[in-house]
């Protein structure tokens, strides 16, 4: 990369949510960027949204040159996003150059020709409304209509050169035949190779996953790799800029109560306000109770709590809470508790994330519980899920919300579930709940496995559940192998012998 | 019925001039004066090019009699032009 050249390239913020973050400021100004993708990868939406965001941001006029769909189809399709193209056309903020194929417009070729008509129309449209942004969608459709591919490529290069002379920032879409491999059909990237963006819509494990990747911006920097995106009814393409969220949030020693004095004590005085607590355990061993206890503790703090429930309905949650002596009805009435019950399969993970973030920003809770994260695991691909977990946790930390996340696992230390593999390293506290059976009797055990930034109780405590909720009791004595999932009774004399062993070690 | 022909060109390039020359020949010889022909420079009147959705220049459009026909190129292959305009039988 030529440094002198790089210094000369400025970018224009596109306004497409997330794009300006992953591109470090937008599209290279006054240049043409190739957007390549397979059929159905949202190229047209991207091309249209680029123009529309310009209009919405600061009334920047744009020209849409369409080779594939007719302007009428585009107007209709974009109304679905609440974008009223016709109105902007009336105000000279948007103009079409209709180069779509029309029935009866077949032609016979006699002698040589060029794209002079098209170029004259593009120049006319740009001049007429004073366009600063131009989208061409998609050049494959143009190449298919004329027999002379070499000529069309040369003419496209001419168009790109003219757009540069106009100083407009342009997007040019092109088809790919497969998700990996050549950048675009017909080798069109050769003449607009300065900037290339790839849109993907890959199928993995019967689930679709849309991503965007900036392949190159010549002479200027951008984030590398694929970023997931989704298409939303009222905002179009929304990109989730994962790594753009940095761990810059401040940290302090403010503590919040877990809702149980003993558990607070085990954690060295409660959870940290800006921390993520993972409650892990087998099904039915009390994770929801711990989460609800934490929410209930918002009572009297003057703050608000929020529950994202992916497994139980609103009524079920309230009935359970009553059974544990918690008055959720009152909390909800007082506006201190908001419960979002969502069936995991209703949307994809990208949409879940956006919806959750929106609700949190609206309600501004100081503590939140997610019950359970495992329920979301089946919705997306493993990669989507990992990205979801990372995005959500950085969002919660950034907004300094004390968060309790439950996760179902069959085992504890020796076998973290897939959910936990993604989240255990970014959580600050891990609370492990276990069934413990000995002498034919079922007990429940609770342990704080990890407490970042604080000392904590290393013992495994017995706990019980009754009409008052969670009761954390005495540590298990004379039992070993609980974490391994294989509790064994140890006789008193054996314990004494073991203690002796360590004290002798210390003496030496 | 008069044959109505519109030729869209870009300025006075050699290609434009070649197309105009061939078209005039066809009008005189093959249409024997029974025609209405006009030449439109898209650089001067881009709205008309937009309206007719002209991409390539030169483009010759036979508007009447139906069906509508389009021939693109400098018309240097005259035989093809006549086929394209459904005029072959006259030649």
Boltz contact constraints between the chains, C-beta under 6 A:
constraints:
  - contact:
      token1: [A, 98]
      token2: [B, 53]
      max_distance: 6.0
  - contact:
      token1: [A, 99]
      token2: [B, 55]
      max_distance: 6.0
  - contact:
      token1: [A, 107]
      token2: [B, 70]
      max_distance: 6.0
  - contact:
      token1: [A, 107]
      token2: [B, 72]
      max_distance: 6.0
  - contact:
      token1: [A, 108]
      token2: [B, 71]
      max_distance: 6.0
  - contact:
      token1: [A, 108]
      token2: [B, 80]
      max_distance: 6.0
  - contact:
      token1: [A, 108]
      token2: [B, 84]
      max_distance: 6.0
  - contact:
      token1: [A, 109]
      token2: [B, 72]
      max_distance: 6.0
  - contact:
      token1: [A, 109]
      token2: [B, 73]
      max_distance: 6.0
  - contact:
      token1: [A, 110]
      token2: [B, 71]
      max_distance: 6.0
  - contact:
      token1: [A, 110]
      token2: [B, 73]
      max_distance: 6.0
  - contact:
      token1: [A, 110]
      token2: [B, 75]
      max_distance: 6.0
  - contact:
      token1: [A, 110]
      token2: [B, 77]
      max_distance: 6.0
  - contact:
      token1: [A, 110]
      token2: [B, 80]
      max_distance: 6.0
  - contact:
      token1: [A, 110]
      token2: [B, 81]
      max_distance: 6.0
  - contact:
      token1: [A, 111]
      token2: [B, 73]
      max_distance: 6.0
  - contact:
      token1: [A, 111]
      token2: [B, 74]
      max_distance: 6.0
  - contact:
      token1: [A, 111]
      token2: [B, 75]
      max_distance: 6.0
  - contact:
      token1: [A, 111]
      token2: [B, 76]
      max_distance: 6.0
  - contact:
      token1: [A, 111]
      token2: [B, 77]
      max_distance: 6.0
  - contact:
      token1: [A, 112]
      token2: [B, 74]
      max_distance: 6.0
  - contact:
      token1: [A, 113]
      token2: [B, 56]
      max_distance: 6.0
  - contact:
      token1: [A, 113]
      token2: [B, 72]
      max_distance: 6.0
  - contact:
      token1: [A, 113]
      token2: [B, 73]
      max_distance: 6.0
  - contact:
      token1: [A, 116]
      token2: [B, 10]
      max_distance: 6.0
  - contact:
      token1: [A, 116]
      token2: [B, 57]
      max_distance: 6.0
  - contact:
      token1: [A, 117]
      token2: [B, 8]
      max_distance: 6.0
  - contact:
      token1: [A, 117]
      token2: [B, 42]
      max_distance: 6.0
  - contact:
      token1: [A, 117]
      token2: [B, 49]
      max_distance: 6.0
  - contact:
      token1: [A, 117]
      token2: [B, 54]
      max_distance: 6.0
  - contact:
      token1: [A, 117]
      token2: [B, 55]
      max_distance: 6.0
  - contact:
      token1: [A, 117]
      token2: [B, 57]
      max_distance: 6.0
  - contact:
      token1: [A, 118]
      token2: [B, 55]
      max_distance: 6.0
  - contact:
      token1: [A, 120]
      token2: [B, 42]
      max_distance: 6.0
  - contact:
      token1: [A, 120]
      token2: [B, 43]
      max_distance: 6.0
  - contact:
      token1: [A, 120]
      token2: [B, 46]
      max_distance: 6.0
  - contact:
      token1: [A, 120]
      token2: [B, 49]
      max_distance: 6.0
  - contact:
      token1: [A, 121]
      token2: [B, 46]
      max_distance: 6.0
  - contact:
      token1: [A, 121]
      token2: [B, 49]
      max_distance: 6.0
  - contact:
      token1: [A, 121]
      token2: [B, 50]
      max_distance: 6.0
  - contact:
      token1: [A, 124]
      token2: [B, 46]
      max_distance: 6.0
